[in-house]
Amino acid sequence: MKLVSRILLNAGAFYIRRSFCQDVLYWNLVSEYVRHHIVNFQAPVEFFLEGTRSRVGKSLPPKSGLLSMALDPFLKGDVTDVQICTISISYERTLEENLYAYEVLGIPKPKETTTGFLAAIDKIRGENFGRIYVHVNEPISVRDHLNRRIPKWYLPPFRVDLDEEQQKEIHDLSHHLVCRQQSSAITPVFAIVSVLLSTGRFGFQQLQESFLKLNSLVAAYGTPCLIQNDLQKIIEESLLVHKNKIRYSEGKFYYHFDPATTSDMQARAAARLVLQQYTNQLLANLINLALVAYVQEKCNFTDSGDFVNETSFLANYLREEFLLARPCEERDLVLLKSADPELVNPLRRLVQPYIEGLYVLLHIINSGFSTVKEINENYKMVTGELVQMSATSYAEIMAIDKTQRHLPNLIKLGHLKRIKSSNEYAYQVVEVAGLIQHLDAYVDPEFRQAVEVCRQNLPLVKSKL
């Protein structure tokens, strides 16, 4: 994309490799380039703290490499402070919603070219993509979060050398920034509408009433929809933007899945993943209320201590999926009791595919598959069979993007070890069976039996460890 590249370069952008943590020379070159911009303040440095665009409608775990480069001048005393300003952008309709859905299914995106870019512009001309919401947070001072150390005199000035405590501080700061960004992201109108219409049929008046109730729940945890004008007009505008997904029959609106009856499993999964891109924008902020409701349905607890223990358990294993996930608090229980049951049920259903996906992944790992390639291939095969057998209603579990988030988290929690073997990394099981047994209570018996059947049909593997 020569033309686009030149435009971006003239606008002040600079290109770096996607991954270079093992290349010390390149790391120091990029670090010095970033340091020069920070120290001389030629212009603000803007980058994605998550390392990439989110293709799933919610914030991703932060990558702290570029952030540590940007903060290095402060840690070395070259500048007295660094101001960080988080910016969130929400879309009423995502431009590449179908492309993103197939990407998380493991299908590589088409190569970007200038010709393809111009053709895409021509293709979407006249399309209605609705509103874009931009929220700019107040800047925060790095001095309030990091402690400067006296530089080690025997190290060259260009060497980035962070001790363990500094690395932890930067990691905690990056996590705080992404959580702040997620909480302040303005919820699009269709994020709420999609949650409601994907679980039932609503007349317009009923849709407006439920919209207001659900929006008030969002306000308790994050940034709600901005209702500046007539609510009826705003909802009508959102329905019009997504007219290819919404159907109207007998006076009621509902979300329509075109490929729901097709034998193409990937098409069914992609349709569900497009929906999930929008519902995740709501679930990302309401995850804690959703987990409490989910635990209540599955476990029938009455004691608040039991809720805290179980939500803490689920939050531990979903924290890489939902950065705001935490143990149950008193306000979660109060809001759950006062909330309309018709609004709570959709939230429970939004959590289910994430539990089912984790459950299948653990079975794959426990069957002896140790490399990422083996795990992904067998995960896709098993989840495809489960969807074809109608053992699950959530074809979106076929997405393999969750593997790269769950595996590091399972290492942190002591269930896996990562070992380099035969010039590639493999994952060795420490203890997974107990975790699977704990999750048995959160999946339906039919799903559990179907997973066991699929697992027995997996090929036997010889350990590489």
C-alpha positions in Angstrom: 0.0 0.0 0.0 2.5 2.6 -1.2 0.1 5.5 -1.4 -1.4 4.9 2.0 2.0 4.3 3.5 3.3 7.6 2.2 0.2 9.5 3.6 0.7 7.9 7.0 4.5 8.7 7.0 3.8 12.3 6.1 1.3 12.4 9.0 4.0 11.4 11.4 3.5 7.7 11.7 6.5 5.3 12.0 6.5 1.6 11.3 7.9 -1.1 13.6 7.9 -4.9 13.4 5.0 -6.7 15.0 7.3 -8.7 17.3 11.0 -8.1 18.1 11.5 -8.8 21.8 14.3 -11.2 21.0 16.2 -8.8 18.7 18.2 -6.6 21.1 19.6 -4.3 18.4 16.2 -3.6 16.9 14.7 -3.1 20.3 17.3 -0.5 21.3 16.8 1.3 18.0 13.1 1.6 18.4 13.5 2.5 22.1 15.9 5.3 21.3 13.5 6.6 18.5 10.6 6.7 21.0 12.8 8.2 23.7 13.8 11.0 21.3 10.1 11.9 20.7 9.3 11.8 24.4 12.3 13.8 25.6 12.1 16.5 22.8 8.3 16.4 22.7 8.0 16.8 19.0 4.5 15.4 19.0 2.4 13.1 21.2 3.1 9.5 20.6 0.0 7.5 19.9 -0.2 3.7 19.9 -2.6 0.8 20.7 -1.8 -0.4 24.2 -3.3 -3.8 23.4 -0.9 -4.2 20.5 -3.6 -4.6 17.8 -7.2 -3.7 17.0 -9.8 -5.6 19.0 -11.8 -7.9 16.7 -14.2 -9.1 19.3 -15.8 -5.8 20.6 -14.0 -5.6 23.9 -10.6 -4.6 25.3 -7.8 -7.1 25.0 -5.0 -7.8 27.6 -2.4 -5.0 27.3 1.1 -5.4 25.9 3.5 -3.3 27.9 6.6 -3.4 25.6 6.0 -0.1 23.8 4.6 1.5 27.0 7.9 0.6 28.8 9.8 2.3 26.0 7.7 5.5 26.3 8.2 5.5 30.1 11.9 4.8 30.0 12.9 8.5 29.8 10.9 9.2 33.0 12.5 6.2 34.8 16.0 7.4 33.9 15.3 11.0 34.9 15.4 12.5 31.4 11.9 14.0 31.9 10.1 15.0 35.1 6.8 13.4 34.1 4.9 11.7 31.3 1.2 12.4 30.8 -0.9 9.5 29.4 -4.3 10.1 27.8 -6.5 7.1 27.0 -8.9 7.4 24.0 -11.8 5.0 23.3 -13.6 4.8 20.0 -17.0 2.9 19.7 -18.8 2.2 16.5 -22.5 1.8 15.9 -21.6 -0.5 13.0 -18.1 -1.9 12.5 -16.8 -1.5 9.0 -15.1 -4.9 8.9 -17.6 -6.9 11.0 -17.6 -9.9 8.7 -13.9 -9.9 8.1 -13.2 -9.8 11.8 -15.5 -12.7 12.4 -13.6 -14.9 9.9 -10.3 -13.8 11.3 -11.0 -15.0 14.8 -12.1 -18.3 13.2 -8.5 -18.7 11.9 -9.0 -17.6 8.3 -6.2 -15.1 7.4 -7.4 -11.7 6.3 -6.8 -10.7 2.6 -3.5 -9.0 1.8 -3.9 -5.2 2.0 -3.2 -3.4 -1.3 -3.9 0.1 -2.5 -6.1 -1.3 -5.3 -8.0 -3.3 -2.7 -8.3 -0.2 -0.5 -9.8 1.9 -3.3 -12.1 -1.0 -4.3 -13.4 -1.3 -0.8 -14.1 2.5 -0.7 -16.2 2.1 -3.8 -18.0 -0.9 -2.4 -19.1 0.7 0.8 -20.1 4.0 -0.9 -23.7 4.9 0.1 -23.7 2.4 3.1 -25.0 3.7 6.4 -22.6 2.9 9.3 -24.2 5.1 11.9 -22.5 7.0 14.6 -19.0 6.9 15.9 -18.4 7.7 19.6 -15.0 9.1 20.7 -14.2 9.5 24.4 -11.0 11.2 25.5 -10.1 10.7 29.1 -8.4 13.2 31.4 -4.6 12.6 31.3 -3.0 10.8 34.2 0.4 11.5 35.6 3.0 8.7 35.5 4.5 10.1 38.7 1.4 9.0 40.6 1.9 5.3 39.5 5.7 4.7 39.1 8.7 5.3 41.3 11.9 6.4 39.7 15.1 4.5 40.4 18.6 5.7 40.4 20.1 4.5 37.0 22.8 1.9 37.3 26.1 3.7 36.5 27.7 0.6 34.9 25.0 0.2 32.2 25.2 2.1 28.9 22.6 4.8 28.6 20.8 3.2 25.7 20.2 -0.1 27.6 16.6 -0.7 28.8 17.1 -2.5 32.1 13.9 -2.7 34.2 14.1 -4.6 37.5 11.3 -7.0 38.5 9.5 -4.3 40.6 9.5 -1.8 37.8 8.2 -4.4 35.3 5.3 -5.2 37.7 4.6 -1.5 38.1 4.4 -0.9 34.4 2.3 -4.1 33.9 -0.1 -2.8 36.6 -0.2 0.6 35.0 -1.0 -0.8 31.5 -3.8 -2.9 33.0 -5.2 0.1 34.8 -5.1 2.1 31.6 -6.9 -0.5 29.5 -9.6 -1.0 32.3 -10.0 2.8 32.4 -10.4 2.9 28.7 -12.9 0.1 28.7 -15.0 1.7 31.4 -15.1 5.1 29.7 -16.0 3.7 26.2 -19.4 5.0 25.2 -21.8 2.1 24.8 -23.3 2.2 21.2 -27.1 2.0 20.9 -26.9 -1.3 19.0 -24.9 -2.9 21.7 -28.0 -2.8 23.9 -30.5 -3.4 21.1 -28.5 -6.5 19.9 -28.5 -8.1 23.4 -32.3 -7.7 23.6 -33.3 -8.7 20.1 -30.9 -11.7 20.0 -32.8 -13.4 22.9 -36.4 -12.5 22.1 -38.9 -10.6 20.0 -39.9 -7.1 21.0 -42.5 -4.6 20.0 -41.2 -1.1 19.7 -42.7 0.2 22.9 -41.4 -2.8 24.8 -38.0 -2.4 23.2 -37.7 1.2 24.4 -38.7 0.3 27.9 -36.2 -2.6 28.1 -33.5 -0.4 26.5 -33.8 2.2 29.3 -33.6 -0.4 32.0 -30.6 -2.1 30.6 -28.9 1.3 29.9 -29.3 2.1 33.6 -27.5 -1.1 34.5 -24.6 -0.1 32.2 -24.5 3.3 33.9 -23.8 1.5 37.2 -20.6 -0.1 35.8 -19.4 1.9 32.8 -20.4 4.6 30.3 -24.0 4.2 29.1 -25.5 5.2 25.7 -25.7 8.9 25.1 -29.4 9.7 24.7 -29.3 13.3 23.7 -32.4 13.4 21.5 -35.7 11.5 21.3 -35.1 7.8 22.3 -37.5 6.5 19.6 -35.5 8.3 16.9 -32.2 6.9 18.2 -33.4 3.3 18.3 -35.0 3.7 14.8 -31.7 5.0 13.5 -29.8 2.0 15.0 -32.3 -0.5 13.5 -32.0 1.2 10.1 -28.2 1.0 10.2 -28.4 -2.8 10.9 -31.4 -3.5 8.6 -29.6 -6.5 7.2 -29.6 -8.2 10.6 -33.0 -7.1 12.0 -36.3 -8.5 10.9 -39.8 -7.2 11.6 -42.8 -9.6 11.8 -46.2 -9.4 13.4 -45.4 -6.1 15.0 -42.2 -7.3 16.6 -38.5 -6.9 15.9 -35.9 -9.7 16.3 -32.3 -10.5 15.3 -32.1 -12.8 12.2 -29.4 -15.3 11.5 -29.3 -16.0 7.8 -27.1 -19.1 7.9 -28.8 -20.6 10.9 -29.9 -23.7 8.9 -26.9 -24.0 6.6 -24.5 -26.9 6.9 -21.5 -24.5 6.6 -20.3 -24.5 10.2 -18.0 -21.5 9.6 -20.8 -19.4 8.1 -22.9 -20.2 11.2 -20.0 -19.3 13.5 -19.3 -16.1 11.6 -22.9 -15.0 11.9 -22.8 -15.6 15.7 -19.4 -13.8 16.0 -20.7 -10.7 14.2 -23.5 -10.6 16.8 -20.9 -11.2 19.6 -18.9 -8.2 18.4 -21.8 -5.9 19.5 -23.0 -7.8 22.6 -19.4 -7.8 23.9 -19.5 -4.0 24.0 -22.2 -4.4 26.7 -20.9 -7.5 28.4 -17.4 -6.1 28.9 -18.8 -3.6 31.4 -21.5 -5.8 32.8 -19.3 -8.9 33.2 -19.4 -8.9 37.0 -23.2 -8.7 37.2 -23.4 -11.3 34.4 -21.1 -13.7 36.4 -23.2 -13.3 39.6 -26.4 -14.0 37.6 -24.7 -17.0 35.9 -23.5 -18.5 39.2 -27.0 -18.0 40.7 -28.6 -19.9 37.9 -26.1 -22.8 37.8 -25.5 -23.2 41.6 -28.5 -21.9 43.4 -26.5 -20.2 46.1 -28.1 -18.0 48.8 -25.0 -17.2 50.9 -23.0 -14.2 49.7 -19.8 -15.9 50.7 -20.5 -18.7 48.1 -21.1 -16.1 45.5 -17.8 -14.4 46.2 -15.9 -17.7 46.0 -17.5 -18.9 42.8 -17.4 -15.6 41.0 -13.8 -15.2 42.1 -13.1 -18.7 40.5 -14.8 -17.8 37.2 -13.2 -14.3 37.1 -9.7 -15.9 37.5 -10.2 -18.0 34.4 -12.0 -15.3 32.3 -9.8 -12.3 33.3 -7.9 -12.4 30.0 -11.2 -12.3 28.2 -12.8 -9.6 30.4 -10.3 -7.3 32.1 -12.9 -5.9 34.5 -13.9 -9.3 35.8 -13.5 -9.5 39.7 -15.1 -11.4 42.6 -18.7 -10.6 43.6 -19.3 -7.4 45.6 -22.4 -6.4 47.6 -23.6 -3.9 45.0 -23.6 -6.8 42.4 -26.1 -8.7 44.6 -28.2 -5.6 45.2 -28.4 -4.8 41.5 -29.2 -8.4 40.7 -32.1 -8.5 43.1 -33.5 -5.2 41.8 -33.0 -5.9 38.1 -35.7 -7.1 35.8 -35.4 -10.9 35.3 -36.0 -10.4 31.5 -32.8 -8.3 31.4 -30.7 -10.7 33.6 -31.4 -13.8 31.4 -29.7 -12.3 28.3 -26.6 -11.5 30.4 -26.4 -15.2 31.6 -26.6 -16.3 28.0 -23.7 -14.0 26.9 -21.4 -15.7 29.4 -22.3 -19.3 28.4 -20.2 -19.5 25.2 -17.0 -18.4 27.0 -17.5 -21.1 29.6 -18.1 -23.8 26.9 -15.1 -22.6 24.9 -12.8 -22.9 28.0 -14.3 -26.3 28.9 -13.5 -27.7 25.4 -10.0 -26.2 25.4 -9.2 -27.8 28.7 -10.3 -31.2 27.4 -8.1 -30.8 24.3 -5.1 -29.9 26.5 -5.8 -32.8 28.9 -5.9 -35.2 25.9 -2.1 -34.7 25.4 -2.0 -32.0 22.6 0.8 -29.7 23.6 1.7 -27.2 20.8 -0.5 -24.2 19.9 -0.9 -25.6 16.4 -2.2 -29.0 17.6 -4.4 -27.4 20.2 -6.0 -25.0 17.7 -6.5 -27.7 15.0 -8.2 -30.1 17.5 -10.2 -27.3 19.1 -11.6 -26.3 15.7 -12.4 -29.9 14.9 -14.2 -30.6 18.3 -16.2 -27.4 18.4 -17.3 -27.9 14.8 -18.6 -31.4 15.6 -20.4 -30.0 18.7 -22.1 -27.3 16.6 -23.0 -29.9 13.9 -24.4 -32.3 16.6 -26.5 -29.4 18.0 -24.9 -30.0 21.4 -24.5 -26.2 21.7 -26.5 -23.2 20.6 -23.4 -21.1 20.4 -21.5 -21.6 17.2 -19.2 -18.7 18.2 -17.2 -21.2 20.4 -15.5 -22.2 17.1 -13.3 -19.0 17.3 -9.7 -19.9 18.1 -8.5 -16.4 19.2 -9.2 -17.3 22.8 -6.4 -19.9 22.8 -3.7 -17.2 22.9 -5.3 -15.6 25.9 -6.2 -18.8 27.9 -2.8 -20.6 27.7 -0.7 -17.8 29.4 -3.4 -17.4 32.0 -3.4 -21.2 32.7 0.3 -21.0 33.2 -0.1 -18.1 35.7 -2.7 -20.1 37.6 -0.4 -23.2 37.8 -2.3 -25.5 35.5 0.3 -25.6 32.7 4.1 -25.2 32.1 5.6 -23.9 28.9 8.6 -25.9 27.7 10.7 -25.4 24.6 10.9 -28.7 22.7 12.1 -29.5 19.2 12.5 -25.8 18.3 9.0 -24.9 19.4 7.1 -24.2 22.6 4.9 -26.9 24.0 2.6 -26.9 27.0 2.9 -29.5 29.7 -0.1 -30.3 31.9 0.4 -29.8 35.7 -3.2 -30.1 36.8 -6.2 -29.7 34.6 -8.6 -32.6 35.5 -9.7 -30.9 38.8 -10.5 -27.7 36.9 -12.6 -29.6 34.3 -14.5 -31.3 37.1 -15.2 -27.9 38.7 -16.5 -26.6 35.4 -18.8 -29.6 35.0 -21.4 -27.8 37.0 -21.5 -24.8 34.6 -22.2 -26.7 31.3 -25.3 -28.7 30.4 -25.2 -32.5 30.8 -25.8 -33.0 27.1 -22.9 -30.7 26.2 -20.7 -32.5 28.7 -21.5 -35.9 27.2 -21.0 -34.6 23.7 -17.6 -33.2 24.6 -16.6 -36.6 26.1 -17.7 -38.4 22.9 -15.7 -36.0 20.7 -12.7 -36.3 23.0 -12.6 -40.1 22.7 -12.6 -39.7 18.9 -9.5 -37.6 19.0 -6.3 -39.2 17.6 -3.9 -40.6 20.1 -0.8 -38.4 20.5 2.7 -39.2 21.5 4.0 -36.7 24.0 6.8 -34.4 22.7 7.9 -33.5 26.2 
